[in-house]
Amino acid sequence: MTVSPRYRHTGLVLARVTTDPGDLDPVTQTDPADPVAVEQDGRAWLAKVWARPEARDALTLASPVLGARLDRILGEDTSTPTAKELRRAVVSVASYLLRWQRRATPFGLFAGVGPVAVGPATAEVGTRHRAVARADGEWLTTLIDRLDRHPGLRPRLTVVVDTARIVRDGRVIVHRRAEVGASAPGPLRESSVRLTRPVQYVLTAAGSPVRFDTLAEKTSVRFPSASPDKVHALLHGLVDAGVLITSLRPPTTGVDALSHLIGALHAAQACTLDDLAAPLRELDAIRADLARHNNAGDPAQARRIRAAVAARMTALAPGVGHALAADVRLDATIAVPERVLDEAARAATVLLRTGTRPFGSAAWLDYHARFRARYGPGALVPVRDLVADSGLGYPAGYLGAPRARPAWRVLTDRDAALLALIQQATLTGAREVELADADVQALTVGEHVDTVAPQRIELGAEVHAPSTEAIDRGEFRLRITAAPPAHTSMAGRFAHLLDDADRARLAATYTAGPAQPPSREVFDTAVAVQLSFPPRRPHNENVVRVPPLLDDVVSLSEHPGHPDPARPDPTVIEVDDLAVTADAEQMYLVQVSTGRRVMPRIPHALDTAVQSPPLARFLAEVADARSAVFRGFDLGAARVLPYVPRIRYRRTVLSAARWILTAADLDTRPEADHPETDRPGAVDGEQPLRSWRQRWGVPARVVLVQGELRLPVDLDHVLDRALLYTRLERTGRIELHEDGPPDGHDWIGRPAELLIPMTAITPPTRPLPATAAPDAVLQPGDSAVVHAQLAGNPARFDEILTTHLPRFVSELHDPRDPDPSVRSWWVRRHRDMIRPETDHHLALFLRLSDPRHYGALAARLAAFAADLDSRGLPGQLTLAPMPQHPARYGHGPALAAAEQVFATDTTAAITQLAAARESGIPAQALAAASMAHLAAAFAPDPVAGHRALLECLRQERGPLDRVLRDRALAVADPERKYRAVRALPGGQTVVDAWHARDTALGAYHRALVQQDRDPGTVLRTLLHEHHIRAVGVEPAFEKETGRLARAVALRHLALAGAR
């Protein structure tokens, strides 16, 4: 079966290209472990590199610390550096230069970004690249922290409450960011204040920006008994704790954060404060210099301005590692033909098809199941309530989540298929696995037609070809280099480098609509919103600042800033206006005030697991939680193999060949005899590495991969091997990936990669379910419903249902009692499909006439469980809360009518199980007939009911047991008053139970109609619940039973002449 593309490129493609000047000369054959070689060759080489203005500028911007070290080593008036210092400088500079030569990933001045046209292949890269500089995130944070504490300035600033705040146990809690200079954000850090009445007032009053002194006045008026000093102390405490955010802190939708700060200072008239007037003038001058730099046409002039402004910034806020950050707009004209982008679209489709998570991650599958169990389908739960500890919290694996990520993993059929392909290639000596369409099918998890594809994705790919003419002839290869999560973007960060037309084309890719909408109405209620939030580590502000690309923004923990008359502000959607709902297949984020479905987009590629606040990650993921997880090719269980060959589909390398190298492979030992070399992990000679390469067939040109580090190295060069040894010693394990062919970048003359935004061609229609606010959970002990769970072997549940449970319930009823304690009862079987290793349980629900009977009924249940246990049957009893699902079943009279359906359906299921046991007829056959009968009764007429069943039970493919089908058709004969069922032992009881259920279904149908609800939305649930009562919880069985029920419904429609 041919793989048809599910994505198409949007017309905007970006190129990421190294700005390597072409004549860099790293000392690749100098051994850093040899002090003599380093002293003789290394120092002269450093001086040669440092004398080049463009190299000095790029290195200093990348690492000011390294720049200062080189100034010290190469200066005339300093002492001679030690061998250790010189070696470290050589290795550091060489690493940067090798990166500059060999990598296209933007970083400082080493690589740039530019648009790519679609047309005949063209590659003209000039030298007048334009650097766009701005204040570094840590430098700016240091300055703002200092200004924020100024006692004369703070009262003039506007403040706003942190929108990501949490209220827990009488305290207001916010998450604090890591300190400036931190190498990692670390665990979540909380800051809190008591939620007193004045604090509650301030939280409400500061919902939108208000001046600090004005807020103080309002608070004093509201609480006249509090002195002004106490009110000011309260507000200062809230700012210091991070509960209130001042206008000095720029939102991440502002790329020019320095201008935001200057604007806030001018708005506060900081120039009238004696000790701030001069710093403000200096900031104005720095901003002017940066503007001159960013508009400079001459790279040499830009370098001079950059050096001068960096010095001024360091003087203003000393002690910060970086003062400037920069991105580069390429001086290049690049075009690729349509066939290159079509090939990338096919590769993206194969990545989606062969992914290991076609219906969402395990954490989100679990969260979706728990949401539906607790709140019910259609429940509209406010986001704050949902992620609170009193709700479900965050999904497993999130920062601050109540559940850790599961550590176990099951070997799947996909793993087996991929391992077989890898083993076959290894045995035959093939260097790659070439996937045919049949292999793609074998690696597909589930039915690919059921997969919900993310609406927007991005794909990074290298084009390998010897010339542009070869590309036009179709003689090229692609290699996938990046596949960011669908809710993030690698392109948005560079939007500020694009012209207005290209920026608009980029923005259009983030909208909620598909490339080819199947119907306009379906997507009119979906809105894409830009998610804006500060990173957990100030250093990462350099990569998260993206201008507004969408009309709506969800802003977390940010001050909205000052209105810009030149640009209309986006509409801000508050967190309190967001809620989550779900149906059987998907979760949805909804704007409560409008009823629109919200699709958050993070327009940058900052890691969401650790570097981003958990609420931002939750909002970004929940809207597409059950969609397929788009990512690079997943090796699955093969990821632990020491070698995996290249995996290719058509022209595209989906996964480069990969080797795992450990310290044990080289038998490395620290060289205690040569401490002066300062070479951790040095080995005794090069033979171990040569032997390892020969054994595993490792080429010279590979990419060293360690976490986020990607460094192309040439193992034939001494310096490159030294870098490998150093990295290996630090971690004990590294990955080496096959690099592209030597002439792969000849078409453009340097390392380059394309970044291709794509949108789904025809995404599935997913209208929002009918929603309602969730009802309170009924807690054990004081509830009108007893929810008891009997855990144990599910093979014994039929015996409990048919023999022991009816006897127990009959003992609860006293025919002489006009007000019985139990008015109705029903059961459900339960199995956790996300964690199949957990216990199954049988859930029993008893509707009480009065909550006062709960204690007595609990005691009776305990005795019943003990009796089961004494008989060797499952008797592990748990009294559990009772969730209510008005969005699923209706409310008030409709919910009461639904419970009568549950009760009568339970009776029908038990009688069917008994009849099946006595007669030998398959329980599935009776259940299928019962489901068709149920649908006929839950409709204005049987024909409408059978048609509704055909609509809600999807037609499945594959062989169907003919004998089982014939048995189902034989017992499903309403025209003959179910004569075949009546003939069974206990058959009359089954038919009587069906008729009793008919009455309850009719009443429930009328109740739903009276509440303006579509009964058809409930039918699928009623059919599912009947199956789990009458057969069990097994998806494969349920699909088969559904097919039998469809066959019965089709037979009835044919007999009625209604097909």
Stockholm file with secondary structure:
# STOCKHOLM 1.0

chainA/1-1059         MTVSPRYRHTGLVLARVTTDPGDLDPVTQTDPADPVAVEQDGRAWLAKVWARPEARDALTLASPVLGARLDRILGEDTSTPTAKELRRAVVSVASYLLRWQRRATPFGLFAGVGPVAVGPATAEVGTRHRAVARADGEWLTTLIDRLDRHPGLRPRLTVVVDTARIVRDGRVIVHRRAEVGASAPGPLRESSVRLTRPVQYVLTAAGSPVRFDTLAEKTSVRFPSASPDKVHALLHGLVDAGVLITSLRPPTTGVDALSHLIGALHAAQACTLDDLAAPLRELDAIRADLARHNNAGDPAQARRIRAAVAARMTALAPGVGHALAADVRLDATIAVPERVLDEAARAATVLLRTGTRPFGSAAWLDYHARFRARYGPGALVPVRDLVADSGLGYPAGYLGAPRARPAWRVLTDRDAALLALIQQATLTGAREVELADADVQALTVGEHVDTVAPQRIELGAEVHAPSTEAIDRGEFRLRITAAPPAHTSMAGRFAHLLDDADRARLAATYTAGPAQPPSREVFDTAVAVQLSFPPRRPHNENVVRVPPLLDDVVSLSEHPGHPDPARPDPTVIEVDDLAVTADAEQMYLVQVSTGRRVMPRIPHALDTAVQSPPLARFLAEVADARSAVFRGFDLGAARVLPYVPRIRYRRTVLSAARWILTAADLDTRPEADHPETDRPGAVDGEQPLRSWRQRWGVPARVVLVQGELRLPVDLDHVLDRALLYTRLERTGRIELHEDGPPDGHDWIGRPAELLIPMTAITPPTRPLPATAAPDAVLQPGDSAVVHAQLAGNPARFDEILTTHLPRFVSELHDPRDPDPSVRSWWVRRHRDMIRPETDHHLALFLRLSDPRHYGALAARLAAFAADLDSRGLPGQLTLAPMPQHPARYGHGPALAAAEQVFATDTTAAITQLAAARESGIPAQALAAASMAHLAAAFAPDPVAGHRALLECLRQERGPLDRVLRDRALAVADPERKYRAVRALPGGQTVVDAWHARDTALGAYHRALVQQDRDPGTVLRTLLHEHHIRAVGVEPAFEKETGRLARAVALRHLALAGAR
#=GR chainA/1-1059 SS CCCCCCEEECSCEEEEEECCCSCCCCCTTCCTTCHHHIIIIIHHHHHHHHTSHHHHHHHHHHCHHHHHHHHHHHCTTSCCCCHHHHHHHHHHHHHHHHHHHHCCSCCTTSEEEEEEEESSCEEEECSCCEEEEEECHHHHHHHHHHHHTCTTTGGGSEEEECTTCEEETTEEEEEECCCTTCSSCCSCEEEEEECCHHHHHHHHHTSSCEEHHHHHHHHHHHSTTSCHHHHHHHHHHHHHHTSEEETTSCCTTCSCHHHHHHHHHHHTTGGGSHHHHHHHHHHHHHHHHHHHHHTCSCHHHHHHHHHHHHHHHHHHSTTCSCSEEEEEECCEEEEECHHHHHHHHHHHHHHHHTCSCTTCCHHHHHHHHHHHHHTCTTBCEEHHHHHSTTTTCSCTTSTTCSSCCCCCCCCCHHHHHHHHHHHHHHHHTCSEEEECHHHHHHTCCSCGGGCCCCSEEEEEEEEECSCHHHHHTTCCEEEEEECCCTTSCSSGGGGGGSCHHHHHHHHHHTSSSCSSCSCHHHHTTEEEEEEECCCSSGGGHHHHCCCCCSSEEEECSCCCCCCCTTSCCCEECCGGGEEEEECSSCEEEEETTTTEEEEEECCSCCCSSSSSCHHHHHHHHHTTTTSCCCCSCCCGGGGGSSEECEEEETTEEEECCEEEEEHHHHTCCCCTTCGGGCCTTCCSSSHHHHHHHHHHTCCSEEEEEETTEEEEEETTSHHHHHHHHHHHHHHSEEEEEECCCTTTTTTTTSCEEEEEEEEESSCCCCCCCCCBCCCCCBCTTSCSEEEEEEEECGGGHHHIIIIIHHHHHHHHCCTTCSSCSEEEEEEEEECCSSSTTSCEEEEEEEEESSGGGHHHHHHHHHHHHHHHHHTTSCCEEEEECBCCCHHHHCSTHHHHHHHHHHHHHHHHHHHHHHHHHHHCCCHHHHHHHHHHHHHHHSSSSHHHHHHHHHHHSCCCCSCCCHHHHHHHHHHCCGGGTSHHHHTSTTHHHHHHHHHHHHHHHHHHHHHHHHTTCCTHHHHHHHHHHHHHHHTCSCHHHHHHHHHHHHHHHHHHHHHTTCC
#=GC SS_cons          CCCCCCEEECSCEEEEEECCCSCCCCCTTCCTTCHHHIIIIIHHHHHHHHTSHHHHHHHHHHCHHHHHHHHHHHCTTSCCCCHHHHHHHHHHHHHHHHHHHHCCSCCTTSEEEEEEEESSCEEEECSCCEEEEEECHHHHHHHHHHHHTCTTTGGGSEEEECTTCEEETTEEEEEECCCTTCSSCCSCEEEEEECCHHHHHHHHHTSSCEEHHHHHHHHHHHSTTSCHHHHHHHHHHHHHHTSEEETTSCCTTCSCHHHHHHHHHHHTTGGGSHHHHHHHHHHHHHHHHHHHHHTCSCHHHHHHHHHHHHHHHHHHSTTCSCSEEEEEECCEEEEECHHHHHHHHHHHHHHHHTCSCTTCCHHHHHHHHHHHHHTCTTBCEEHHHHHSTTTTCSCTTSTTCSSCCCCCCCCCHHHHHHHHHHHHHHHHTCSEEEECHHHHHHTCCSCGGGCCCCSEEEEEEEEECSCHHHHHTTCCEEEEEECCCTTSCSSGGGGGGSCHHHHHHHHHHTSSSCSSCSCHHHHTTEEEEEEECCCSSGGGHHHHCCCCCSSEEEECSCCCCCCCTTSCCCEECCGGGEEEEECSSCEEEEETTTTEEEEEECCSCCCSSSSSCHHHHHHHHHTTTTSCCCCSCCCGGGGGSSEECEEEETTEEEECCEEEEEHHHHTCCCCTTCGGGCCTTCCSSSHHHHHHHHHHTCCSEEEEEETTEEEEEETTSHHHHHHHHHHHHHHSEEEEEECCCTTTTTTTTSCEEEEEEEEESSCCCCCCCCCBCCCCCBCTTSCSEEEEEEEECGGGHHHIIIIIHHHHHHHHCCTTCSSCSEEEEEEEEECCSSSTTSCEEEEEEEEESSGGGHHHHHHHHHHHHHHHHHTTSCCEEEEECBCCCHHHHCSTHHHHHHHHHHHHHHHHHHHHHHHHHHHCCCHHHHHHHHHHHHHHHSSSSHHHHHHHHHHHSCCCCSCCCHHHHHHHHHHCCGGGTSHHHHTSTTHHHHHHHHHHHHHHHHHHHHHHHHTTCCTHHHHHHHHHHHHHHHTCSCHHHHHHHHHHHHHHHHHHHHHTTCC
//
